[in-house]
Every structure is written in structure tokens, then in C-alpha cells.
Amino acid sequence: MTQRIEADYLIETPRDPARAAEDIAGEQSSGTFVAVPGEDAPGVIAARARVERLELLDQSDTPALPGARGPGPFRRAAVTISWPLDTIGPSLPNLVATVAGNLFELAALSGIRLLDLRLPPAFGHRYPGPRFGVAGTRRLSGVATGPLIGTIIKPSVGLSPEETAALTRRLCEAGIDFIKDDELQSDGPACPFEARARAVLVEIDRHRQRTGRNVLFALNITGEIDEMRRRHDFVVELGGNCAMASVNSVGLAGMVELGRHSLLPIHAHRNGWGAMTRAPMLGWSFPAWSKLWRLAGADHLHVNGIRNKFTEDDESVVASARSLLTPLWTERPCVTMPVFSSGQTVFEAHDTYAAIGTDDLIHAAGGGILAHPQGPKAGVEAMRAAWTAAAAGEPLDEAAAAFPPLAAAVEAYAR
């Protein structure tokens, strides 16, 4: 196993791509814009980044991004750059500074996107990784097969703790497997975190005592590090079973601390992700970015959804989900459960299952369950029936013909 950190990039440049790749390697290790004394010292030479691969691709007459110095054509290339582990050690914050630091601003580039990372096992030994992941989430929820059918508290904000609890009770009675706070619901005076947690978890416990089913409820504990620890501990004291954090809001160091502290599955929400990936020649790809949060302790991580309401295409969604289920290392898999969400209905079950070939996921539908014309119970039953049909290879229309709640969903959510 390599003791070097490797990063794959897609670059665009008006210069010779080989020279641009060397500029990246120099900027992100021992180099600067001019030669400086000491560059030939043995330790400096050993610490240098190196270009491992360069594959020339296509070119464009116009730059993908503004600010590049030089006329076109703007040539694209796939590049792999590596760094010795000894330069930074197994440190996630310093890894980000190394593989995704000033290189995004280099004037030699008219585009650069980080596509993937390969890390030495030392990172897996240092960081907690997901404590529950797929297997632990199934064990805790009691859902041994099929996806966890989930939903989001809607309306997202504006409900009181008591109203949130009443909706939770209704969803539990409907047969839901997983419920989450919306990421916009935090600790405001209209719905304080502790009051909401008390009210909701009473309903979760009553349902568990009555039916034996442990519905997971991911309470949004996003906040400063001490706030997250305090909220986590409060949920544990109340007998809660899941916590949610918005990873871009709490930051990498915050997520690492939460991962080390948590006794609960961490439901990681990626809100804000679009700013890092929407431009095709800038930012990060999900497989690279998600490895940070997997190592930090994310048990579940959002991947958007097939035919979602946002701009991400289905190919990207599927690649994201597959990447979370691909082990980082044989001895330390760090597999995280993908969460499909965003405008999801019964129409997405078959294509999702066909695309990723597994039901090791959470399929979260807000309006796709709560807006079912026959109510949330029929919404849950319809989603579960759609997945049962998908796994059995039964077409959706045939399954709907035999099950009225699914038929009603098909009619209601036809696009």
C-alpha cells in the first residue's frame, strides 16, 4: 500500500499542460514563483510533490473560468499528483490545505477540479470513521432488508415542539423507518432544540414500547463544537438514536470531534455542497470530498436523488452513492450509507435500485410521503411497495395495479 497521498485532477490551461501540472505540484509543496535558497536540500527534495500521470484530453477556444493568463486554446488534461505522507502526516485539515489549497487560484489554470483521492491506511488508523454505517444502522433500526424508508419533518420550520411531536407520532404510526429534522430547523426560540428533542423522543419511545420498532429520528445538533457535544449528550440521555450535522457548516475539525465523541449514528447533511461542485471545471467531485466526511465519522451522507429537484444529473448521483459503498481500505472499509432525497417519490425506486444494485440506503421523501392523497401511512406503504417491486423485478405499473396506495401515488406524483 502506498505511503503517498494521491489526488486526481481535471485541469484546463492556456499553457503546456505538463508545465501547468508541475506548477501545481510546486505550489502545493516546496516551490514558489522563484527559486529560493535551500531547494536542493535532501529533506526538501524528499518533501516535493510529483506529477505521477498526465493524460491529454480535449481543448476549448474559451476558458472555463476567468482570470487565466494567456491566450487560448485552453487545453484540458487528467493529472495525478502525489505527496509523501511524511510531509503532513495523517491529518485531514492539512490534507485539504495540500490537495485543495491555493491551486484553485493559480493563474496558469483556467479550470481545475479535484476528482478523487487515494490515502495511505494511516488515515484510517487515526480517524474514527463511521461507527454504525450500513450494518449498524440496520441493526439499530431493525430493518434487515430493503431500504430504510425515511422522511423529513415538513413544513421545514414554523412548527412548535408539540406540533413536531404530533407529526412524529403520525409518521411512526404510518410505519416509517427514519425521520429527520430539516437542516433549517435548529435551536430557534420558536422551536428550541431541547424542547423539540423531549417532545419528539417521547413519541419515538412510546412507539418502540408499543410495537418494538425503533424508528430512527435524526435530531439536528448542528452548532459550535461544545454545543454539538452538549446536544448529543442530551439526546443520549433521553434515549435518542440518531443525530444530524450539516458538515459544511460545522467544518472538518468540528465533524471529527463529533465523530470521536458520538455514541449515535451521525446523519451527515451536505447542504451547501452545490457551491463546491456546480461548475464542471472547478471545485470537488463527490467521491473525493466525501472521503473526508467518511473518515470523520459520517454514518449516513446525502447524495441527492434520481430525477432530483436540483441541478445534479442522475449519473453524478449514482456515482456518489456507489463511492460511499466502496471500501476505502480492505481492513478499514469506512463504508457510509447513502441517503437519497430531494423530490423523491415512488417513481424513483426502480431506477435507483437498478443503478446501484443494492438497497443499502435511506430513501427519504418529504412531499413524496407527506403529500400522498391518502395520507402519510399510504405514502409510506406506497414507497415500500415500490421498492419491493423494484427488488423483485416487477414493473411499477403492475405493482400499482395490485396495490391501491401505490396506484394513488403513481397518479399523484406523475410528472
C-alpha positions as MATLAB code, in Angstrom:
seq = 'MTQRIEADYLIETPRDPARAAEDIAGEQSSGTFVAVPGEDAPGVIAARARVERLELLDQSDTPALPGARGPGPFRRAAVTISWPLDTIGPSLPNLVATVAGNLFELAALSGIRLLDLRLPPAFGHRYPGPRFGVAGTRRLSGVATGPLIGTIIKPSVGLSPEETAALTRRLCEAGIDFIKDDELQSDGPACPFEARARAVLVEIDRHRQRTGRNVLFALNITGEIDEMRRRHDFVVELGGNCAMASVNSVGLAGMVELGRHSLLPIHAHRNGWGAMTRAPMLGWSFPAWSKLWRLAGADHLHVNGIRNKFTEDDESVVASARSLLTPLWTERPCVTMPVFSSGQTVFEAHDTYAAIGTDDLIHAAGGGILAHPQGPKAGVEAMRAAWTAAAAGEPLDEAAAAFPPLAAAVEAYAR';
ca = [
       0.000    0.000    0.000;
       1.341    3.410   -0.981;
       2.697    5.745    1.660;
       1.994    8.645   -0.637;
      -1.148   10.737   -0.869;
      -2.523   10.777   -4.418;
      -5.000   13.224   -5.929;
      -6.580   13.122   -9.375;
      -7.445   16.408  -11.079;
      -9.071   17.629  -14.245;
      -7.211   20.761  -15.336;
      -7.584   23.321  -18.100;
      -4.765   25.669  -19.068;
      -3.619   28.016  -21.841;
      -0.077   26.752  -21.210;
       1.599   23.435  -21.781;
      -0.430   21.078  -19.531;
       2.738   19.320  -18.368;
       4.164   22.634  -17.199;
       0.864   23.554  -15.506;
       0.865   20.229  -13.644;
       4.382   20.926  -12.405;
       3.228   24.376  -11.288;
       0.525   22.737   -9.170;
       2.981   20.272   -7.658;
       5.411   23.055   -6.848;
       2.807   25.454   -5.433;
       1.373   22.725   -3.220;
       4.702   21.508   -1.825;
       8.172   23.045   -1.798;
       8.071   25.550   -4.665;
       7.187   29.195   -5.164;
       7.283   31.664   -8.070;
      11.115   31.953   -7.991;
      13.947   29.687   -6.873;
      14.896   30.145   -3.217;
      17.970   29.027   -1.279;
      17.757   25.541    0.171;
      15.608   23.966   -2.544;
      18.227   21.286   -3.165;
      18.453   20.168    0.463;
      17.734   16.426    0.830;
      14.724   16.987    3.080;
      13.184   19.482    0.664;
      13.674   17.174   -2.296;
      12.053   14.312   -0.366;
       9.066   16.506    0.518;
       8.286   17.596   -3.021;
       5.059   16.678   -4.710;
       5.439   14.908   -8.005;
       3.352   14.512  -11.125;
       2.512   10.818  -11.458;
       0.289   10.902  -14.542;
      -0.692   13.280  -17.326;
      -3.321   12.386  -19.915;
      -4.093   14.994  -22.567;
      -7.788   15.464  -23.313;
      -9.680   17.990  -25.447;
      -9.368   21.755  -25.755;
     -11.580   24.821  -25.955;
     -11.339   28.238  -27.581;
     -12.747   29.899  -24.457;
     -11.658   29.458  -20.829;
     -13.929   27.682  -18.357;
     -13.097   30.252  -15.670;
     -11.979   33.881  -15.714;
      -8.547   35.042  -14.656;
      -6.224   32.692  -16.535;
      -3.223   34.445  -18.063;
      -2.554   33.662  -21.669;
      -4.464   33.269  -24.918;
      -6.165   30.057  -25.999;
      -6.504   27.367  -26.945;
      -7.299   26.132  -23.462;
      -6.151   22.535  -23.179;
      -7.515   20.021  -20.725;
      -5.740   17.116  -19.091;
      -6.241   14.477  -16.416;
      -3.463   14.753  -13.866;
      -2.404   12.733  -10.831;
      -0.155   14.375   -8.256;
       1.280   12.703   -5.155;
       2.793   13.839   -1.881;
       4.783   11.841    0.681;
       2.721   11.060    3.770;
       5.599   12.227    5.967;
       5.122   15.812    4.801;
       1.840   16.337    6.662;
       1.116   13.019    8.390;
      -2.432   11.594    8.544;
      -4.143   14.949    9.159;
      -7.444   15.685    7.431;
      -7.310   19.501    7.851;
      -3.790   19.623    6.449;
      -4.729   17.172    3.722;
      -7.318   19.687    2.497;
      -4.757   22.506    2.541;
      -2.423   20.309    0.496;
      -4.719   18.850   -2.170;
      -7.254   21.690   -2.345;
      -5.432   24.841   -1.309;
      -4.042   27.680   -3.415;
      -4.061   25.614   -6.602;
      -7.635   26.776   -7.323;
      -6.257   30.312   -7.730;
      -3.266   29.607   -9.975;
      -3.196   31.947  -12.961;
      -1.732   29.112  -15.022;
      -5.116   27.400  -14.868;
      -8.450   28.271  -16.457;
     -10.074   25.346  -14.673;
      -9.259   22.757  -12.036;
     -11.409   20.124  -10.366;
     -10.382   17.583   -7.732;
     -11.749   14.234   -8.886;
     -10.534   11.644   -6.388;
      -8.182   10.888   -3.509;
      -6.222    7.801   -2.505;
      -4.926    7.870    1.035;
      -2.483    5.709    2.986;
      -4.024    3.447    5.675;
      -2.577    5.736    8.363;
      -5.604    7.997    7.846;
      -7.910    5.103    8.656;
      -5.987    4.348   11.828;
      -6.128    7.935   13.080;
      -9.743    8.865   12.366;
     -12.903    7.252   13.757;
     -14.734    6.590   10.517;
     -18.414    5.624   10.638;
     -19.208    3.758   13.870;
     -22.519    2.438   12.560;
     -22.546    2.686    8.781;
     -24.841    0.323    6.890;
     -24.704   -2.683    9.214;
     -25.052   -0.670   12.417;
     -27.907    1.405   11.054;
     -29.786   -1.734   10.034;
     -29.174   -3.301   13.426;
     -30.335   -0.224   15.332;
     -33.429    0.329   13.195;
     -34.356   -3.333   12.922;
     -34.643   -3.003    9.127;
     -32.720   -6.079    7.991;
     -33.610   -5.906    4.295;
     -34.781   -3.271    1.879;
     -34.028    0.429    2.134;
     -34.891    2.462    5.191;
     -37.955    4.419    4.125;
     -37.468    7.888    5.509;
     -38.913   11.358    5.526;
     -38.218   14.885    6.675;
     -40.269   16.989    9.039;
     -42.280   19.273    6.770;
     -43.025   22.167    6.883;
     -39.291   22.578    7.466;
     -39.664   25.374   10.002;
     -42.578   27.013   11.752;
     -43.828   24.012   13.718;
     -43.692   24.121   17.514;
     -42.125   21.260   19.501;
     -45.607   19.931   20.186;
     -46.602   20.090   16.525;
     -43.356   18.394   15.520;
     -44.060   15.631   18.036;
     -47.594   15.191   16.746;
     -46.295   14.750   13.201;
     -43.663   12.340   14.500;
     -46.378   10.253   16.146;
     -48.348   10.186   12.915;
     -45.282    9.126   10.925;
     -44.408    6.371   13.401;
     -47.958    5.052   13.155;
     -47.593    5.169    9.375;
     -44.716    2.670    9.541;
     -41.805    4.982    8.716;
     -38.251    3.757    9.409;
     -36.390    7.053    9.601;
     -37.279   10.702   10.285;
     -35.010   13.718   10.258;
     -35.182   17.347   11.212;
     -34.899   19.614    8.228;
     -31.418   21.167    8.151;
     -33.036   24.601    8.612;
     -34.579   23.556   11.934;
     -32.021   24.253   14.631;
     -32.457   25.900   18.046;
     -34.594   28.963   17.437;
     -36.885   30.443   20.077;
     -39.978   29.206   18.205;
     -38.821   25.590   18.397;
     -35.968   25.227   20.907;
     -33.762   22.185   20.461;
     -34.214   20.716   23.935;
     -37.996   21.151   23.949;
     -38.233   19.635   20.479;
     -35.978   16.717   21.411;
     -38.006   15.953   24.539;
     -41.311   16.065   22.717;
     -40.175   14.023   19.723;
     -38.312   11.341   21.656;
     -41.297   10.717   23.926;
     -43.202    9.714   20.782;
     -40.323    7.588   19.478;
     -40.103    5.772   22.812;
     -43.867    5.245   23.087;
     -43.899    3.726   19.624;
     -40.949    1.485   20.493;
     -42.631    0.306   23.694;
     -45.891   -0.348   21.877;
     -44.588   -2.029   18.705;
     -40.958   -2.978   19.276;
     -39.952   -0.871   16.247;
     -37.110    1.577   16.772;
     -37.819    4.448   14.393;
     -34.646    6.468   13.919;
     -35.026   10.218   14.433;
     -32.046   12.368   13.398;
     -32.233   15.485   15.523;
     -30.270   18.393   14.087;
     -27.481   19.099   16.561;
     -25.510   21.384   14.201;
     -23.697   24.094   16.110;
     -20.364   25.017   17.604;
     -18.330   22.094   18.924;
     -19.359   22.458   22.568;
     -22.987   22.932   21.526;
     -22.899   19.763   19.449;
     -21.389   17.751   22.296;
     -23.990   19.104   24.707;
     -26.885   18.436   22.334;
     -25.579   14.963   21.522;
     -25.356   14.100   25.203;
     -28.861   15.424   25.791;
     -30.214   13.170   23.031;
     -28.381   10.184   24.528;
     -29.817   10.929   27.992;
     -33.307   10.977   26.515;
     -32.779    7.624   24.803;
     -32.464    9.066   21.303;
     -30.970    7.081   18.479;
     -29.554    9.426   15.812;
     -28.010   12.876   15.393;
     -27.718   15.059   12.326;
     -24.998   17.549   11.463;
     -24.583   19.857    8.473;
     -20.992   19.069    7.583;
     -20.177   22.208    5.612;
     -21.475   24.317    8.496;
     -19.614   22.585   11.319;
     -16.398   22.167    9.344;
     -13.969   19.310    9.168;
     -12.478   19.739   12.638;
     -15.977   20.029   14.125;
     -17.102   16.866   12.400;
     -14.006   14.975   13.523;
     -14.656   15.962   17.131;
     -18.292   14.956   16.834;
     -17.279   11.628   15.295;
     -14.926   10.889   18.157;
     -17.500   11.878   20.766;
     -20.666   10.397   19.344;
     -22.425    7.294   20.621;
     -25.124    7.745   17.982;
     -25.215    7.304   14.208;
     -24.277   10.599   12.587;
     -26.584   11.594    9.770;
     -24.418   13.932    7.684;
     -26.188   16.561    5.598;
     -24.291   18.144    2.727;
     -26.260   21.404    2.341;
     -24.052   23.990    0.655;
     -22.416   21.298   -1.461;
     -23.583   22.874   -4.728;
     -21.203   25.808   -4.318;
     -18.281   23.366   -4.372;
     -19.314   21.307   -7.375;
     -21.807   23.009   -9.676;
     -19.179   24.480  -12.026;
     -17.850   21.500  -14.021;
     -14.271   22.812  -14.174;
     -13.985   23.988  -10.586;
     -14.164   22.537   -7.116;
     -14.563   18.938   -5.999;
     -16.178   15.757   -7.161;
     -18.266   13.954   -4.558;
     -16.086   10.782   -4.350;
     -13.096   12.898   -3.293;
     -14.977   15.261   -0.978;
     -17.000   12.550    0.761;
     -13.896   10.627    1.814;
     -13.139   13.418    4.275;
     -16.524   13.056    5.976;
     -16.453    9.263    5.899;
     -13.177    9.320    7.813;
     -14.506   11.998   10.165;
     -17.383    9.742   11.203;
     -20.380   10.167    8.862;
     -22.608    7.098    9.115;
     -25.070    8.426    6.530;
     -24.411   11.045    3.848;
     -26.761   12.688    1.372;
     -26.184   12.046   -2.335;
     -29.216   13.851   -3.792;
     -31.568   11.575   -5.754;
     -32.567   10.283   -9.153;
     -34.510   12.972  -11.053;
     -33.974   15.357   -8.171;
     -35.268   18.905   -7.894;
     -31.755   20.355   -8.093;
     -29.262   20.606  -10.974;
     -27.289   17.398  -10.390;
     -27.700   14.759  -13.094;
     -28.518   11.125  -12.407;
     -25.066    9.885  -13.446;
     -23.432   12.021  -10.773;
     -25.943   10.914   -8.116;
     -25.329    7.243   -8.875;
     -21.536    7.676   -8.863;
     -21.795    9.430   -5.497;
     -23.831    6.619   -3.940;
     -21.534    3.933   -5.290;
     -18.494    5.764   -3.948;
     -19.888    5.754   -0.386;
     -20.390    1.976   -0.550;
     -16.881    1.334   -1.905;
     -14.402    0.479    0.893;
     -11.502    2.859    1.417;
      -9.258    0.009    2.511;
      -9.808   -3.728    2.872;
      -9.035   -3.747    6.581;
     -10.820   -0.423    7.273;
     -13.737   -0.079    4.864;
     -15.277    3.144    6.247;
     -18.471    2.441    4.290;
     -21.152    5.108    4.695;
     -24.868    4.660    3.973;
     -26.064    6.832    1.064;
     -29.175    8.942    1.591;
     -31.322    9.592   -1.470;
     -33.515   12.661   -1.144;
     -34.711   15.783   -2.986;
     -38.056   15.463   -4.734;
     -38.228   11.681   -4.331;
     -41.380    9.650   -4.993;
     -42.363    6.080   -5.849;
     -41.156    6.717   -9.403;
     -37.507    6.728   -8.327;
     -37.349    3.327   -6.588;
     -36.882    1.158   -9.682;
     -34.247    3.340  -11.319;
     -32.332    3.816   -8.076;
     -32.210    0.087   -7.408;
     -31.224   -0.696  -10.994;
     -28.484    1.932  -10.944;
     -26.689    0.975   -7.742;
     -27.698   -2.690   -7.432;
     -28.360   -2.588   -3.716;
     -30.938   -1.403   -1.207;
     -28.339   -0.459    1.419;
     -29.609    3.100    1.565;
     -32.056    5.524    3.094;
     -34.720    6.729    0.673;
     -36.029    9.947    2.175;
     -39.152   11.513    0.713;
     -40.748   14.583    2.247;
     -43.587   15.554   -0.056;
     -43.375   12.096   -1.626;
     -44.807   10.675    1.593;
     -46.463   13.529    3.456;
     -48.413   14.743    0.410;
     -49.813   11.349   -0.522;
     -53.536   11.905   -1.217;
     -54.494    9.152    1.245;
     -52.172   10.382    3.997;
     -48.666    9.555    5.287;
     -49.475    5.907    6.069;
     -50.407    5.282    2.461;
     -47.328    7.294    1.445;
     -45.015    5.012    3.415;
     -46.802    1.882    2.196;
     -46.560    3.053   -1.411;
     -42.818    3.758   -1.159;
     -42.165    0.398    0.439;
     -44.276   -1.358   -2.208;
     -42.370    0.393   -4.969;
     -39.070   -0.854   -3.548;
     -40.402   -4.377   -3.093;
     -41.441   -4.365   -6.733;
     -38.074   -2.973   -7.814;
     -36.166   -5.707   -5.980;
     -38.461   -8.371   -7.455;
     -38.134   -7.030  -10.973;
     -41.852   -6.259  -11.143;
     -42.760   -3.188  -13.236;
     -44.168   -0.259  -11.286;
     -47.456   -0.184  -13.165;
     -48.104   -3.869  -12.498;
     -47.346   -3.446   -8.784;
     -49.593   -0.377   -8.668;
     -52.477   -2.250  -10.259;
     -52.435   -4.686   -7.330;
     -51.952   -2.165   -4.514;
     -54.233    0.902   -4.232;
     -51.876    3.111   -2.139;
     -49.170    2.670   -4.793;
     -51.673    3.333   -7.575;
     -52.711    6.555   -5.859;
     -49.067    7.615   -5.524;
     -48.403    6.894   -9.191;
     -51.326    9.089  -10.156;
     -50.470   11.854   -7.678;
     -46.759   12.137   -8.469;
     -46.789   11.587  -12.251;
     -44.581   14.240  -13.846;
];
